[in-house]
Amino acid sequence: MLTKARKEEIVQNLTERYQSSSLILFSEYKGMKVESITKFRDVLYERYDKKASFSITKNTLVRLALKNAGFDESEWSQDITNTTAVLTVDDKDPIAAIRILVEFNKNNKILPIIKGGYLEKSYFAGDQSVELSKLPSRDQLVAMVVGGFAAPITGFVYTLNGVLTKFLYALNAIKDKKAE
């Protein structure tokens, strides 16, 4: 049995974690075996190390922590019911965690059902998680932006190179004609 002081400590820790997380995801874990949860955590921690957490906590404590963290109760109230596990990620690329969970769901018979969550403090419903998992990673997005900036410059360089090359061919042709 948890003492009141221990519950307050848990709520304080959860509140701090929720405030700093780039991803908070609520999932139903009913029917999952401990070994499945452990496998999922292993894959998650391999990618994020200590920047991710997949924890099972009493719903009342999760609700208090979410309220304290400033999240709108009308968004998450339907998600914190029955058996709820909370996945939090404090990283610049939280989409990979959703991708890991969706892939885990494809490969396992008993899977955590995604109820909903927050990505960069914006709420999303559980059925949107598959679409979110298809988003490119942060590094891929940066590469796309840099490529977008570099493409016109590269094209301009090739155009200048073509003009200079034609000019040099013309000069060589004139030189060869005078040499005859």
MARDOZA-736295 format. One line per field, with one value per residue (C-alpha): x, y, z; residue in one letter. Coordinates in Angstrom, 3 decimals. Example, Ala and Ser with C-alpha at 12.3 -4.5 7.8 and 13.67 -1.06 7.14 Angstrom:
MARDOZA-736295
x	c(12.300	13.670) $
y	c(-4.500	-1.060) $
z	c(7.800	7.140) $
type	c(A	S) $
END
This chain:
MARDOZA-736295
x	c(0.000	1.332	1.557	0.260	3.810	4.900	1.875	2.726	6.312	5.130	2.765	5.560	7.939	5.267	4.369	8.002	8.345	5.144	6.195	9.561	8.387	8.105	5.832	3.286	1.386	-1.418	-1.922	-4.012	-1.791	-4.487	-3.593	0.080	2.475	5.418	7.836	6.111	6.311	9.968	10.706	9.017	10.956	14.223	13.630	12.546	15.509	17.922	16.875	16.357	18.351	17.148	15.197	12.149	9.896	7.067	5.440	2.306	0.983	-2.363	-4.778	-5.570	-1.899	-1.540	-4.628	-3.274	0.110	-1.463	-3.585	-0.523	1.456	-1.224	-2.740	-6.411	-8.500	-11.165	-8.572	-7.147	-10.005	-11.283	-7.769	-6.972	-9.353	-9.029	-5.425	-3.249	0.463	2.147	5.024	7.043	9.944	12.180	14.031	14.154	12.806	9.785	8.214	10.629	8.975	5.563	7.151	8.660	5.267	3.432	6.085	5.866	2.095	2.517	4.845	2.945	-0.415	-1.204	-0.381	-0.735	-3.703	-2.830	-5.520	-4.088	-1.352	0.545	3.177	5.034	2.168	-0.490	-3.118	-3.695	-6.194	-5.027	-6.153	-3.803	-0.722	-0.214	-0.150	2.219	4.554	4.915	6.300	9.997	12.468	13.834	17.138	15.293	13.240	16.398	17.980	14.886	15.017	18.751	18.236	15.471	17.803	20.739	18.881	18.520	22.124	23.342	21.264	22.702	26.252	25.624	24.136	27.155	29.460	27.634	27.934	31.648	32.232	30.530	32.567	35.807	34.814	34.172	37.582	39.312	37.523	38.690	42.262	42.231	40.875	43.588	46.228	45.265) $
y	c(0.000	3.369	6.025	9.517	10.886	8.251	9.030	12.764	11.954	9.809	12.552	15.136	12.905	12.191	15.888	16.799	13.994	15.003	18.660	17.837	15.080	15.564	12.492	11.202	8.168	6.327	2.644	-0.270	-3.123	-5.571	-9.105	-8.359	-10.684	-9.386	-10.851	-8.885	-5.665	-6.385	-7.014	-3.745	-1.845	-3.399	-2.189	1.228	1.647	0.455	3.480	6.084	4.811	6.767	9.329	7.036	5.354	2.853	2.705	1.374	3.649	4.042	6.047	8.462	9.388	9.815	12.056	14.241	14.538	15.484	18.157	19.490	19.526	21.711	19.298	19.839	17.198	17.191	15.780	12.917	12.014	9.189	7.736	7.239	4.357	0.638	-0.587	2.249	2.287	5.583	5.931	9.139	10.280	13.260	13.455	15.613	12.735	11.247	9.863	6.922	5.764	5.708	3.832	1.292	0.745	0.365	-2.123	-3.998	-4.215	-5.698	-8.437	-9.511	-11.132	-9.418	-5.794	-2.507	-0.605	3.043	5.204	8.652	10.992	14.217	14.938	18.168	19.140	18.651	15.976	13.151	10.283	6.673	5.994	8.735	6.940	4.835	7.983	9.671	6.665	7.220	10.727	11.108	11.412	14.770	14.105	13.212	16.416	18.497	16.765	17.545	21.235	21.475	19.660	22.107	25.024	23.410	22.387	25.897	26.727	23.503	24.227	27.743	26.390	23.877	26.643	28.903	25.989	25.318	28.965	29.042	25.723	26.989	30.194	28.199	25.987	29.140	30.586	27.308	27.223	30.781	29.877	26.758	28.728	31.394	28.690	27.233) $
z	c(0.000	-0.971	1.694	1.040	0.972	-1.571	-3.772	-3.666	-4.636	-7.570	-8.770	-8.549	-10.563	-13.174	-13.446	-14.113	-16.658	-18.490	-18.631	-20.190	-22.567	-26.307	-26.439	-23.938	-25.184	-23.376	-24.168	-22.993	-21.837	-20.718	-21.732	-22.353	-20.621	-18.647	-21.201	-24.007	-22.018	-21.285	-24.996	-25.927	-23.255	-24.451	-28.019	-26.764	-24.409	-27.090	-29.167	-26.420	-23.445	-20.384	-22.404	-22.624	-20.116	-20.475	-17.059	-15.470	-12.761	-11.019	-13.161	-10.326	-9.996	-13.774	-13.831	-11.023	-12.729	-16.077	-14.373	-12.551	-15.819	-17.403	-19.941	-20.830	-19.074	-21.783	-24.206	-22.154	-19.766	-22.023	-22.389	-18.694	-17.996	-17.295	-17.518	-18.766	-19.465	-20.255	-22.707	-22.331	-24.472	-23.832	-27.153	-30.284	-32.387	-30.559	-33.755	-33.631	-30.377	-32.056	-34.964	-32.521	-30.854	-34.180	-35.417	-32.113	-32.566	-36.059	-34.793	-31.657	-31.114	-27.802	-28.191	-26.399	-27.837	-28.350	-26.760	-27.493	-26.433	-26.825	-29.442	-28.701	-26.328	-29.061	-28.448	-30.933	-30.869	-30.834	-34.398	-35.644	-34.318	-37.468	-39.624	-37.177	-37.307	-41.063	-40.625	-41.455	-38.614	-37.538	-39.335	-42.534	-42.320	-41.842	-44.851	-46.931	-45.977	-46.670	-49.980	-50.843	-50.212	-52.010	-55.191	-56.683	-55.829	-57.450	-60.541	-60.735	-60.468	-63.292	-65.449	-64.882	-65.592	-68.880	-69.967	-69.112	-70.896	-74.083	-73.882	-73.599	-76.582	-78.615	-77.659	-78.538	-81.877	-82.632	-81.587	-83.790	-86.778	-86.413	-86.044	-89.464) $
type	c(M	L	T	K	A	R	K	E	E	I	V	Q	N	L	T	E	R	Y	Q	S	S	S	L	I	L	F	S	E	Y	K	G	M	K	V	E	S	I	T	K	F	R	D	V	L	Y	E	R	Y	D	K	K	A	S	F	S	I	T	K	N	T	L	V	R	L	A	L	K	N	A	G	F	D	E	S	E	W	S	Q	D	I	T	N	T	T	A	V	L	T	V	D	D	K	D	P	I	A	A	I	R	I	L	V	E	F	N	K	N	N	K	I	L	P	I	I	K	G	G	Y	L	E	K	S	Y	F	A	G	D	Q	S	V	E	L	S	K	L	P	S	R	D	Q	L	V	A	M	V	V	G	G	F	A	A	P	I	T	G	F	V	Y	T	L	N	G	V	L	T	K	F	L	Y	A	L	N	A	I	K	D	K	K	A	E) $
END
